[in-house]
Amino acid sequence: MPKFLAIGYGDRAGYDRTPQDLRDAAHREDARLVAEGAVIGVAGAPVQVRNPQAAGVVTRQGAYLSSDLPVAGFAVIEARTLDHAIEQVSGVPCAVAYGVVEVWPIG
């Protein structure tokens, strides 16, 4: 089955203004995805890694890309199609709590 990378963006302010019952339902969606085999994680602080022409590793703290909302978490899911993947993540916390989820086909 095809795999997809879901990147969730969101902040505490959006999460906090989402009704508790909707947040609880969204966390149940995360739990359902995990039960179905998804790998889900909360994002930590990013580090950029470069090794130009294999001449030496250079690191830099912080995200390479910028967005209006911080990256909150990631998931690798299996879905039949892109539309199915979208359906799978449409109820997770970042999608319902004023954030956004990107879905990227992988492999």
Secondary structure as UniProt FT lines:
FT   STRAND          3..9
FT   HELIX           12..16
FT   HELIX           20..35
FT   TURN            36..37
FT   STRAND          39..42
FT   STRAND          47..50
FT   HELIX           52..54
FT   STRAND          58..61
FT   STRAND          71..78
FT   HELIX           82..89
FT   TURN            90..91
FT   HELIX           93..96
FT   TURN            97..98
FT   STRAND          100..106
//
